[in-house]
Amino acid sequence: MAMHHQNQDVVKRLKRANGHLAKVVAMVESNAPCLDVAQQLQAVTSAVVGAKKVYIQDHIEHCLSDARSEKMFDAKLKEFKEITKYI
């Protein structure tokens, strides 16, 4: 299986989410104001949702391309349907 084209972008987005999450943990441990914590939690959520979107879209593109070239349409269609649950 070939590496997805967008993996580096997904990793960058997940690292950003990880950084935001670490900040949230530190903020909660230090009793930071609730509004500030909520804003950081939103940043974590946005980064993870963005990473998921890029990853799934890239996978779908690969899945559809593989279905054409590998003549495994039924298996790829099943995989496509399965991953769309996470969109």
Buried (B, 14 or more C-beta within 10 A) or exposed (E): EEEBEBEEBBEBBBEBBEEBBEBBEEBEEEEBEEEEBEEBBEBBEBBBEBBBBBBBEBBBEBBEEBBEEEEEEEEBEEBBEEBEEEE
